[in-house]
Amino acid sequence: MLMPFSLWFVVAGAVLTLMAMAATIVDRLPLSSAQLYLLVGVAIGPLGIGLLVVDPLAEASALERITEIAVILSLFAAGLKLRTPLTDGRWKLPIRLAVVSMALTVGLVAALGVAGLGLSLGAAVLLGAILAPTDPVLAGDVQVKETGDDDRLRFGLTGEAGLNDGAAFPFVMLGLGLMGLHDLGENGLTWLGVDVLWAVSGGLAIGAAFGAGVGFLVLYLRRTHKEAAGTDEYLALGLVALSYGVALLAHTYAFLAVFAAGVALRFVERRHTGQTPSADVETLAKAGDEEAGTHAAAAPAVMAKTVLTFTEQLDRIGAVAVVVLTGALVHLAEWSWEAAGFVAVFFLVVRPVAVWLGLAGSASSGVQRGLTAWFGVRGIGSLYYLFYAVVHGVVGSVAVRLLGLVLTVVVASAVVHGVSVTPLMAWYQKRA
């Protein structure tokens, strides 16, 4: 990364200041903030003035960590937004999208990779796993914005992005295993027992336990002893770090743990404040001061609201950093007719087929399924899995090919979904 350290401050300050002043304007235009960040990256990268030059394969380890942090912050925020109880039928939508639709996506992309792109089976499965998860960072414009929003489209997309960033890991490990870079065991039994059953269930259980346990403990201290108030920033970072770190130590999927921790913390708040918080509780929650944080009735709502607000702010900063870096890597995308055809088939055939089959017989309307099929935003989550694969042994021409294809899909997603999100969601809102 060639840009002098001092210029990082200048670029970061200019981008953040510009977005602070132009945020409301962007909301009305047929584009997204991610597109502006992407253009900044292109402008300061090799295609522009050349201040930011990155070798993604040589610096894959650093890029893996950067994208990892951005994803976990977004996953925690996504979990906190979902206030709907687990017994509600709406949860079937993200579960079906994260299980059935994801598996179909991996299989369809793998078939395209072998038959159309000339990849080996292992590399094709790995490509499918990298591209299967929808993005919790760049898809914010089509996700739940206010807690309690039970719209099936936004709820399904938010829950899908939260779940499938962790649910993609078994397929990533399967792809690595088929390439000889991971032990699948005899007849794949090790992969099934460890990488699928244990890692998925363990990650969800660890996150849920920490989210609920820490939530109940903090509320007990605040409501009973008037202690531990005004520290929600530490609570957010601490809960994310605890659930993520313990999940890693237990060899489970830490992305799922972070998402489950956010959902569990919201469960704690809902259990205390009920399905619909009273007007007094809402007023105190908006105040968010230390006195309100220890109020017997309002403490749960204050905790959830302030933790979510702080996490979302960090999430936005992380998105800026990663998308600017992505813009600087655009020159490495595969700009060929073959890649363009793959992108078109991926968005116009693979995603719709996977969504319509995954949601067959569900309570979602045809319009909601159609928009769910279209808004399968790909972004930072896919970049994380790409760099994870490189760090874990994918090298040479295969790594270069995967890098080019993934960057092409991510950039195309940022453009086409960013352009269409404002008019389509406005139309959907009016129709609803």
N, C-alpha and C positions, 0 to 999 in steps of 0.2 A: 504494500500500500504506500504509494509514493508521496501522497499529499502531506506537506509539513504539518506538524502538530497544531501550530497556531491557526492554520487555515481550516482545520476541523471546526474550531470554535466559530470562525466567520461563517462557514457554510451552514453549520447547525443553527446558529443564531438567526441567519437570514431566512432559512426555511421555516423555522418555528414562528418567527415574527410574522412572516408573510401569511402563514396558515392561520394564525390568530386573527389577523385582520380580514382575511378573505374567506373564513369558514362559512359564514352565512351566504356569501355569494356562490360558493361552490355547491352548497346544498340545493340551489335553484337551477344549476346548470346541468346539462347532460354529461357529466363527468364526475369522477371521484377524486378524493384527495390523493389516493394511491397513484393515480395517473400523473399528478403534479410532482409527487416525490420521484416517480420513475423518470420523468423528464429532467429533473435536477440531476439524478444519477447519470443519465445519458450526457448531459451538458458538461459535467465535471469528469467524466470517464474518458476512455480512449477515443470514442467517437466525437467527443467535444474538445475541451481544452487540455485534457490529459492530466488533471490533478490527482485523480483517483484511479490507479491502475492496480488491479488485483489478479493474481494467478489463483483461481479457485481450487485447482487440484493440489497445488503446493501448499496452500493455506487452508485446506479443507477443515482441519481441526479447529482453527479459530472461527471459521464461518459456521461450523456445526454448533459451537457454543453460543454464538450471537443469535442464530436462528432459534436455538433451543430456548433461550431466555425469552425471546419474543413470543414463542408459542405457548409456554407455560403461563405467562401472565395473561394471555388472551383466553386460555382454557379456564383459568380460575375465574375470570370475569364472566365468561359464558355460563359457568355453573351457577354463579351468584344471581344471574338474571332469571334463571328458571325457577320461579316460585311455585309452579304447579306441583301438587303432591304426586308422589310416585304411583299412587293408586289411580290417577286420572288416565283415561284412555289415550290422551294425547301423547303420552310417552311411547306408545307403540310406534308412532311415526319415526322419531329419530332412531329408535332401536332397529327398526326394519331397514332404514336407510343405511345405518352403520354396520349392519350385518349382511343382509341379503343383497342390497344394492352395491355395497362395497365389494363383496365376493364376486358378484357379476362383473363389476368394473375391472377388477384384477384379471378375471378370466378372459374378458373380451379384449382388453389391451394386450394381454399375453399372446392371444391368437393373432392380433394385428402385428405384434412385434416379430413373431416368428414368420408369418406368411407374407407380410408386407414390408417389413423393415430389415429382414435378414438377421435378426438377433437370435442368439441361442435361447433355449427354453428358460434357463436360469436368468439370463439378462432380461428376457421379455417379462417374466413373472416379477422381477425386481422393478422394472419400469412401471408395470401395472400397480404394484404396491406403492411406489413413490407418488404416482399421480392419482391414486384412488381417494385419498382423504380430501375433503373440502376444507377450505381455509378459515380458521377462526379469527384471523387477523384482518384480512382484506375483505371479508364478507360482512363487515359490520353494518353496512347500509341495508342489508336485507334480513337482518337478525332482530331479535327482541331488543328493544331500546329501553322500555320501561318495565320494571318488575311487575308481574301480574298480567302481562300481555299474553293472552292465551290463543291468539290467532294461530291457526294450524300451520300456515305457511312459514311465518317467522319462527314459531316454536320449533317446527320440524327442522328448519335449516340451522338454528342455533344449537339444538341438541345433537344434530348430526355432526356438525363441526366439532363439538366438544367430545363426542364419543369416538369418531372415526380417526382422529389423529393418534389415538392410542391403539384402536382396533386394527390399524394398518400394520402395526409392528409384526404380528405373526406372519403376514405375507412377505414383509421385508426379509425376515429371517428365513422363510422358505426359499425366496429367490437367492439369497446368499448361500443357503445350503445346497441348492441345485448347481451353484457355481463352484462348490467345493470350499466355501469360506465359512461354513457354519455346520456344526454337527446336528444332523436331523435324526440320528439313531436308526436302528434297524426298522425298515418299513415305515420310517417317519414317526415312530412311536415317541421318541424323545421330543420331537417338535410338537406333536399333539399334546403330550402330557405337560411339558414344561413351557414351551413358547405360546401355547394356546390356552390350555385350561388353567394352569397355575398363574401365569403372568397376567392374564386378563382378570381373573377373579381376585387374585391377590392385590393387584393395583387398585381395583374398585373398593375392596374391603379396607385397605390401609387408608385411602383417602377419606372414605366415609367415616371411619373411626376417628381420625384426627379432626375432621371438620366438625363432627358432632361433639366429640369430647372437649375440644378446645372451646367451642361455642358455648356449651353448657357451663364450663368452668368460668369463663370470662363473665357471663351473665350472672352467675352466682356471686362472684366477687363484686360486681357493680351494683346489683340490686340489694344484696344483703349487707355488704360491708362498705359500700360506696368507694370501692377501690378499683384500680386498673382502668380508670376512665381516661379518655383523651389520648389513647395510645393505639388507635385503630390502624395507623400506618405500620407500626411494628407488628400488630396482629396479622395484617395481610401478608407482609413479607415473611413473618415467622411461620404462618400456617402453610404457605406455598413451599417454603424451604423444607419444613419438617416432613410434609407428606411426600414431596418429591424425593428427598434424600433417603428416607426410610424405604420407600418403594424401590429405589435403585439398589439399596443394600440387600433387600429381600429378593432381588432379581425378578421384579415384576415390572409392569409397564407404568412408569411414573407419570406419563401424560394422563392416563386414566385416573391415577390417584389425585392429581391436582384438580381435575374436573370434578371428581366425586367429592373432594373436600369443599369446593365451592357450592355444590348442590346441597351437601350436608349442613353447611353453615346456614344456608338459606332455609333449610328444613327446621333448624333450631329457631330461627326468627319466626317462621310461620306458626310453629307450634305454640309460641307464646303470644303472638299478636292476633292469631286467627286468620281466617280466609281474607277478610277485608279489614285492615286497621281502621280504628275510629278516627274521626277528624282531629281530635286532640293529639293522638299518637302521630298522625301524619305531620301536624304542625311542629311538634317537638322533634321529629325525625329530621325535618328540613332545617331546623335550627342547628342541630348537630353539635351543640356545645357540651362541655363537661357535665353541667348540671342535668341536661336532658339525657346524657349517656348513663346516668345512674338512676333515672326516674323508673319506678317499678314497672310502669306500663310501656314506656317508650324505649327503654334500654335496648331491647332486641332489634327494633326497627332502626334505631340510631346506629347500632353496631353494623348491621347489614348494609345500610346506606353509605356510611362513611368508608367502610372497607371496599365496597364496590366502586365508589367514586375515585378513591386513591388508586385502585388497581387499573381502572380504565385510563387514568392519566398516564401511568407507566406504560400501559399497553400502546397508547398512541405514540409515545416517544420511541418505543421499540420498533413500531411499524415504520416510522420515519427512517430510522437507521437502516433497517433491512431492505426496504424498498429502494432507497437511494443506492445501496450496494448492488441491488439487482439491476438498476438502471446502468450502473457502471459495467455490468457483465453482459449487456445486451449484444455486444459485438461477438460474443461467443455462442449465441443462439444459432440453431441450424436453419438458415434461410434458404430452403430448397423446396421444389415442388412436392417432393416426397414428404417432407416435414409439414408443409402446408396442408397436404391431403390428410395426413395423420391428425393434425389439429382439428380440421373440419369434421372428420369422422368421429373423433373423440367427443367433441361438444354437441354435434348434431345427431349422432347415432348412439354411441356408447352410453353417455350419460342419460339421455331420454329412455333408452331401453332398460337400463339398470333401475331407474327411478320408477317407471311405470310397472315393471314386474315386481319390484320391491314393495310398492304401495298398492298392489292389486288387492281389491276388496276392502281397503281402508276407508275411513270416514272422510278423508280429504276430498274436496271437489275436483272436477276436471281442470279447472283454472289453477287451483293450488298445485296440482301435480305437474301441470305444464310449466308453471313458474319455478317450482322446485327443480324440475329437470333442467331448466335453462340456467338457474343461478347456482350451478355447481362450481363455485369460484375456486380456482387453484392458486396457490401462492406460497407463503412462507413455510407452511407445513411440508409441502413437497420439496422445497429447497433443503429443509432440515434432513429429510430422509435421503436425499441425494448425497449430501456431505457426510452423513452417517455411513452410507455405503462405501464411499471413497475411503473414509478413515478405517473402515473394517475390511479393506483389501481389494476393492474394485479399482483397477488401475488400467493404464494403457488405452488402447483404442476403444474399449468398452466404456471406460469412464468418460472419455471425450464425447462419445456418441450419446450417452445418457445425459451428460451435461447439456449438450446442444438441444436435445429434444425437450428436456424438462424446462429449460429457459424459454424455449419457443412457446410451450404451452402456458407457462406462467405469464409471460409478457402478453400473449394473445388474450388470456383471461382478464388481465388488468385493463386491457383496451376495450374489448367487446362488452364485458360485463360492466365496466365503469361507465361506458357510454349509455348502456341500456337501463341501468338501475333506476335513475331518477324518473324517466317517463313511465317505465313499466310499473314501478311501485306506486307512483302517483295515480296511475290508471287503476291499479288494484285497490288502493285505498278508496277511491271514489266509488268503485264498483261495490266494495264491501259496505 
